[in-house]
Amino acid sequence: MGLLDDLKQEAERLRRQKETEEARQARLEAAYQREVKPSMEAIARYLFEMTEQLKVLELKVPVCYDFPGIGRLKGLLQDGYRIIMDSNESPRHIRLQFQCARAEEEQFLVQPESLARETRELLQSQRIRFAEWPQRDGQHRVTGLFFQARLRVWVNIVFEALHETSRIQLSTYNFDGFNADRFNFGPQAITDEWLDQLGHFLLRKSRQLGMLDISDEAREQIRAKIQDEQSRRERELAEALERERLEEEERKSQDLFERLRKTLFKPVF
């Protein structure tokens, strides 16, 4: 086999690989349009409607947070909701942002200085404007820092359509303390009951999310639908691999035939 034949073989392999990947991406996009997109749109509608009603009611949800060096502070009020979407037509990323803040500026003494530095870093990470000045002992050594600030925590709730798995990931940042949590749901789980529970979760009336009290029959229907979808995808993948195998065998047969033809029917000069 000559150089040109090698190049043709490699080019054909890349072409088939590209076609297989394009077919896979097309199936994933179809799954998004058919299943994930309606659920993402339902989440967006619910969030917009809920936040509009909260603005009218001027409802402020009381929460508490543990601040390094300051301790557990109650009386922070949750409000200032803002929704950011990457697309109105085909949302794949929805962000709900709000703040939990104290009503007034306050002063706090944090000791020792090493812990005060952690407090400063947290205030900076939360984009909190603050003033600070040292506390000194009798030898004028810094033993701690005084802070004056209106304490505030930025919270982000992010819904993301996972392209490769056709699922929806919910990530929370600073919602339950200064940390991040992630939840993963199939699009079929986003029902009216689930959205109602989401509302209770966001307004801190429930600490659970995704554990709906549904009947065994409903659970079995959801489980069967997931299994059917998984079986369909596995079947499509197996069919694609089988097509690729048959194409490879056909190509090898053609290469063998061409080599035999060249061997048996040599040109006569």
N, C-alpha and C positions, 0 to 999 in steps of 0.2 A: 504494500500500500504506500503510495507516494505522499509527498507533502500536501498536495492539493486535496487528495482524498481525506487526509487527516483534518485539514481545515474545514472541509465540508461536513465531516462527521461532528466536529466540535460545534460548528455553527448550527447544525440541526439539533444537537442536544440542547444548546442554549435556547433555541426557538421553542422547542417543546417545553422546556422548563418555564419559559416566560408565559407560554399559553396556559400551562397548568396553574401558575400563580395568578394570572389574570382571571381564570375561571374561579379560583378560590376566593379572590377578592370580590368578584361579582356575587358569589353566593353570600358572603358576609354582608355586603351592601344590601342585598335583597332581604336578608334577615333583619337588618337594621330598619329598613323602610317598612317591613311587614309587622315587626313585633316591638322593637326597641323605641322607634320614633314615636308611636302613639303614647307609650308610657312616659317618655320624656316630656311630651307635650302636656300630658295630664298633670305631671309634677309641676311644670311651669305655670299652668293655669291655676292650680291650687295655691301655689306660693304667691302669685300676683293677687289673687282674690283675698287670701288671708292677710297679707301685709296691708292691702288697701283698707280692710275693716279695722285693723289694729291702728292705723293712722287716724281714722275717723274717731275711734274710741279713745285715742291717746292713751292706750293701755301700756303701762310700764311694768315689766315683770321683775320682781325683786330676786336677786341671786347673790351668792357669796363666793369668794375666791380666796385661796391661800396664796399670799404674797410672801416671797422669801424675805426674811428679816422683819416683816411687818406682822405677819400672822394671818389668821382667818378673818376676813372683813365681810361683814354683812351690809346690806343696804345698797349694793350696786344695782342700778336699774337698767334693764334690757330694753333697748329701743333703737330707733334710727335704721330701720330695715332698708336694704338696697339689693336689687336683683340684677345680676349681670349674666347675659347669655351670649354664646358665640354666634348664634343664628336664630332668627325668629321662625324661619321656615323648616330647618332641619337641626334642632338643638342637639348638640352632643356634649355640651359643657354648660351647666347651670350653677351659678354661685349666688348663695344668699349670704349677705354680709350684714352684721349689725354690731352694736357696741353694748358693753355693760359698764356703766360708769357711776361714780359717786356724784352726788349733786353739787358739792362744794369742794374747794381746795382744803387740804388738811396738812398738818405737820406730823412727821414720824421720825423717831430716833431709832436707828438700826446699829446694833453692836454685835460683834466687834467689826473692825474695819473690813476684814475679809468678807464677811456676810454683807456688809453695806455695798461692796463692789458688785455682788450678785444682784442686789436690789437695783443698783444703777443700770446694770445690763438689761434687766427685765423691763425697766421703765423705758429705756431706749428702744428695745425691740417692739414695744407696744406704741411707739411714737407718742409718748406722754411728755408734755412739757413740764419741767420740774426745776426747782432751785435746790441747791445743797450747800451745806456749810459744816465744818468739822466740829466735833466735840473733843475737847482736850482735857487731859488730867493735870495734876499739879506740876508736872515736869514738862507741860506743853506738848505731850505726846498725843497723837490722834488716837482716840479710843473708839470712835464711831462717827457716823454722819447723820445729820439732820436732813430730812427731805421735806420739801413742800410741793404738793402736786394734787391735782384732781385725778384720782386713780381711775383707769379705764382699761378695759380688755376688748380687743377686737376679736370677733368670732366669725369664722367662715364655715358655711355648710355647702359642700360641693357635691353635685350629682354629675357623674361622668359616664357616658356610654362607652363600654369597653368593646372595641371593634372586634378583637380576636375571639372573644367568648360570647358576644351578643348578650351581655349582661349589663347591669347598671351598678356602679360603685358609688356609695355614699361615704364621703369623708368629712369628718368634723375636726375643726382646728380651734382649740381653746374653748370648746363648749363646756366640757366637764373638767375644768382645771387647765393648766398650761400643758396640753398634750394633744395628740392626734389619734383619732380612732377611725376605723374603716369597717363598713358593712357592704355586703355583696348580695344583690338580688337578681333573680330572673325577672324579665319584663312582665311575665304573667302574674307576678306577685303584687304589682302596683294596681290595686283595686281601690274602690272608694273607701273601704274599711281601712286599708293600709294608709291612705292619704289622711284619713281622720286621725289615725294613730300618730302619723308624722306631725300633725298639728299639735297634738297633746305633748309629743316629745319636744318640739321646738319651744313651746310655752312652758316647759319644765313641769308639766302635770303628770308625766310618765317618764320613767327612766328606761323603759324598754322600747325597742324599735324592731319591727319585723316579726314579733312573736304574737301574731294575731290569734285570737281565740276562735278558730274555725272548726267546722265539723270534720270528722274522720273522712267522710265521703268527699268533701272539698279538698282535703289534703291529698287524697288518693288521686283525684282528678288532676291536680297540679303535678303530682309526682309522675303520673302516666304521661302527661303532656311533655314534661322534661325528658323522660325516657324516649318518647317517640321522636322528639327533635334530635336528641343525641344519636339515636339509631339512624335517622335520615342522613345526618351529616357524616356518620361513619360509613354508611352505604355509598354516599356520593364520593367520599374520599377513596374507598376501595375501587369504585368504578373508574375513577380518574387514574389510579395506579395501574389498574388492569389495562386500560387503553394505552398508557405509556409503555407497559411491558409488551403488548402486542405490536405497537409501532416499532419498538426496539428490535423485536424478533424479525419483523418484516424488513427492517433496514439491514440487519445482519444477513438475511437470506439474499437480499438484492446485492449486497457486497460480495457474498460468496459466489453468486451467479456471475457477477461481473468478472471476478478473478478467474473462474473456470472458463468463461468465454474467451478471455485474453490468452489463457494457456492453450486451449484447444484450437483456437482459430487465430493463429499467428499470421501476420501479413507475409506474403511471399514477394520477394524483390527479384 
